[in-house]
């Protein structure tokens, strides 16, 4: 008879239909307790649900309840917060004597008194402080339960509980557990087999070190900011990597806050490169804020192996005042751009400029200068973006009420993707019960919509143009015009993009719905919608904003180009007039539109195809045609390139846009 107490652990993974995540967090917690706890033989760790992508929400909750666990542990982040709360309440009511705890960075406990927090979240017994080590919390909690019957939370390291906070664990004494994968190899093999049989990419999030010595105010990286870095032993990393090969892991996301900060990271980079036969994509979640030479040394082995295809330039802002406000440290933007151009020239790499929209101190002029930097390192058409609003992570320094008051930050709550799960399961007894007992709206995340340096109208402009970067640059809606004006009319891109913005907002047909969407965020009228859902025409669904603004552009094409010609009238000449005609006619057709044929007086088709934009376009006539296609293509913004259906009439050939390999980004290559 098994008298062991049972532990159930849950983390909601995203993109479940594409990826299958190895449960490395579960492996690490389990192994750490086996090696450091006093009562490991008294606990049974229930295996995580491998795949809940096709389970209904009620089935996920019922599965948790049916395990009849003694301890339920949740890991939460912004995208799973809505779901975690509903599940925790359901388990609490079905299992009133179970211990239910929360970990992860999305808690809002740092700047809240326990008596108030637990009033709104009474279904939890305690949480682990979001910036401290979960291993200490779990070890003390489990030993307390075995030895005392109930946890004495005041003695549990890193705990946040009804009566206050437990002691902080000494991070200097922390060591990563050994044999993390080998001790769970049978379960690992089950994941590998399931991924192969169900056409999933086996993915792992992997940490080689923990902590960050920097103190950027917007950050709450696991292990804490402004702390010493704790490293995983090299022999353990090498051992884990050997199992990744055996398990046929297809993608690895390195979750270190500063990969490359330690000299040994170059060696780790070479180990990762050696896995190129099965690992097709590696994501570096946080690249070290160090010299360009050190960044180059740690990235180049992976570029050579082809396991990374882009250089992620982490700028956040180029404004010294903004960087001072957020305590951001990094190499100058010029060095980052120089390194990006090196990777472009040598490896035909793509560059992702990581900027944050809405930082305190931000201004409109600097925003357009930053947009110009993105334009400068554009290399290939890519359907992805890495430019984000300032998420007010609830336990980061930016969420401190004193910081918010200092910078006069006005916040708006937003719903993340999993609100759609709640919406689609609105008749679930668990969802209904939660909303009945906790009717007060609690947003999982907040973003600033104004500060002392910009107004809400400024925010709307920056936010719209941030979204428009993909259509304007990557989808090529206006890129040839911006390039031509830059290299042949001495008009910097910052001024071209500002003029494009002016033309867009004068078009009610284009801007009306977008303004309604932005005002909905500002005025908090999108309570049950994912914040990036944008319904217009045939476009809907989670993160449909990009398809939506392209759909509006196409349907307002005539009005937009009248406005654009007016905005650029000060530089208009014979060639630019012809370029406007080329851009307008080569834009893909809306549903129901007919084919369009015209004669271009300049070879803009060849100008688009070549890399060197400083060479003038050839003045030569060519007959072109853009073919109408099905509206179904609006549902895949990854394919929406302006001239995707434009052909040269004389031979039927298409314009050869330089495309980024989306399959490699996602690790979808046949393995």
Buried (B, 14 or more C-beta within 10 A) or exposed (E): EEEBBBBBBBBBBEEBEBBBBBBBBBBBBBBBBBBBBEBBEBBBBBBBBBBBBEBEBBEBBBBBBEBEBBBBBBBBBBBBBBBBBBBBBBBBEBBEEBBBBBBBBBBBBBBBEBEEBBEEBBBBBBBBBBBBBBBBBBBBBBBBBBEEEEBBBEBBBBBBBBEEBBEBBEBEEBBBBBBBBEBBEEBBEEBBEBBBEEEBBBBBBBBBBBBBBBBBBBBBBBBBBBBEBBBBEEEBBEBBBBBBEEBBBBBBBBBBBBBBBBEEBBBBBBBBBBBBEBBBBBBBBBBBBBEBEBBBBBBBBBBBBBBBBBBBBBBBBBBEBBBEBBBBEBBEBEBBBEBBBBBBEEBEBBBBBBBBBBBBBBBBEBBBBBBBBBBBBBBBBBBBBBBBBBBBBBBBBBBBEEBBEEBEBEBBBBBBBBBBBBBEBEEBEBBEBBBEEBEEEEBBBBBBBBBEBBEBEBBBBBBBBBBBBBBBBBBBBBBBBBBBBBBBEEBBBBBBBBBBBBBBBBBEBBBBBBBEBBEBBBEEEBEEBBBBBBEBBBBEBBBBBBBBBBBBBBBBBEBBBBBBBBBBEEBEEEBBEBBBBBBBBBBBBBBEBEEBEBEBBBBBBBBBEEEEBEEEBEEEEBEBBBBBBEBEBBBEBBBBBBBBBBBBEEEEEEBEBBEBBEEBBBBBEEB
